[in-house]
Amino acid sequence: MAALRVAGSLRVPGDKSISHRALILSALATGSSRVTNILQSADVRSTGAVLRALGAEVPELSADFVVRGNGGGAVRAPATDLDCGNSGTTTRLMAGVVAALPVTARFVGDASLSRRPMRRVARPLEAMGARVELPPHGGLPMIVHGGSLHALDWQSEVASAQIKSAVLLAAVVSGVAASVTEPARSRDHTERMLAARGVRVEVTGNRVTVAGGAALHALDLDVPGDPSSAAFFAGLAALAGDGELVLPHVCVNETRTGFFRVLARMGASVEFTNMRVEGGELVADIVSRAGTLHGITIDEVDVPSMIDELPLLACIASRATGETVITGASELRVKESDRITAVVNNLRAIGAVAEELPDGMRITGTTKPLRGRIVTHGDHRLAMSFGVLRALPGHEIEIDEPECVSVSYPGFWDDLRWCTR
């Protein structure tokens, strides 16, 4: 089987997590904030639409635009449901914002989002004084009755940046203090971006606290590349037989780089160069080259910093020597799809060896060509992960809904073709 060669420099789209927060914090700040290189995906557009429905001056997304913040002063009750599409980040972060405002809003989404758990974010918001109505299954539609909130010290049962961010945003908008303690450290973009805009933030281990009474000030932001998007191309380079890929200006916040550390443990060559701090975030150019990959063990310590990349890692593991075991990842079951069952079933469908575990999976690498049809369940991460395998010579893999990548990376297929040209 011929080896794949990759080469070149590819700037991946803006970070999805930072893009959501750039819109929200710019709208809530006092003054005008210029935003460049935002991710122009369906999920981020959902956040912009929800903010506009609440009266914020957020323009349509483009490569360079200005959000005119009013400190939350021009908020109005939405005339229609707040449609979050497929975006759990939009739903949970904006639930925190709405909880602190004198409005009532009904959050809705597509079929996939409607099944995802919302009680986990409703509970702390109710503990702060908001009222939240959920259907019996605990998903959408969700009605949030906002108003004056009080301080909160919350012990989260799961490590979730979305839950943590909802509480922190609710506290900042209400002008009260709040603390969130997690069982493990989740990604910390919200706390970094709040601090950059003038909020006093204290972080001690897995506990973060925001002080009450701080006003958000405007801040220009050039959104760095999304490490979750960069991961697909770093993984592709690791599987290739020759060449290297340079991925410039990528966010390398340590709560987001678990995949790259694990990829290096598997035997790939992954290097961060030209490291610097921009807008409170660590940014670097990532250089990825091929290596002789071997199986490893990933547990609950590794998982929070690479939760979105685990489907990709499972696909890469199917081409590594030996066995890869992933545990401590039960959170994968409540993503856009049940990513444990879906990944294992799809690996088996194309001829790989995989076993489902209660909180993860076991994959045994193979060198034989992989052939078959992937059922994505409309999940963008699954489509892109198996798309990386499909790019390898000798494989014949069909992906049922390739267009679902528009949720996070509309140009993914074009960029994948460019890297393997």
C-alpha angles and dihedrals in degrees: 000000000000118000122243119240122203128187143161143052120290126183107209120212122277119288111276096214093049092044092056091048094044090060095044097045093042090053092049095045127091110250137013123313123194114216122194132183094013116170106263096206134132093258095053091045087056090058091049092050093049091050091050090050087058092052102264120146097237115150125213112282119272138148092274127018144140128239113205105213123201102187090256090295097125096051115141133186107264115253091213139024116293101246110206096178108202096334118119089176091057092048100047099038093045090047086062091050094047091047089064096048130080093248141093118227135179115216119208135170145168123299094271095049092044090063095051118103116265100165089083090065096035093060099062092041090053089048087057091054105269122125118230128187120201133175118249093267090058097236133095144358092062123178117204120195106197133196143118111352133195133220120284139197104198129190106203118210092209134037100249127154089198095058092043092048093049090056094044093048092047090052095047094048091047093045094236133122123255139178129198124193118192132193088237133009114272126196111300107206093122094055092045093049093045090052091049088055096052106272117134106239126181122193122191115171107302093347125094127186131189121199121233126247100034120139120216114238127206119267133181114230135192102200111228122223119284112255090206089058092043089053092070092058095041086052091048091052090049090055094045122098096224145012135033138256125217115206107190130203098012124161107248098181103162092237088063104041102073091110093058092048091050092046089055090049088055090058104267123132109244121167132179112211136175092025117190142150119253124174091348093306129106111241131187145159111256119215115194128186136174122274141170101273125211134182122267140179120255120190141175092288091061098039105077094059093050106027094128093047098052095095088053091047090052090053091049090047089058087068097041125097114260132355131328118197123194119191136161091048103114088132086076089074093068100047125102085302134001090279095191096057094036095050094046094046092048094047089052091046091060095044103266123132113246138152128199118232125191091253102017144343146269119227127188115202123238136186096207119110114269119227134172147071126301120216104205099182084220090295112147094202092056093049093051095042093054089040088066090055091047090057092064115099116259097025122117107197125160119201114206100210109021091163092069089083087081088085091075110358116025094178097046099115093048091050092047091053090048093054093050098040 
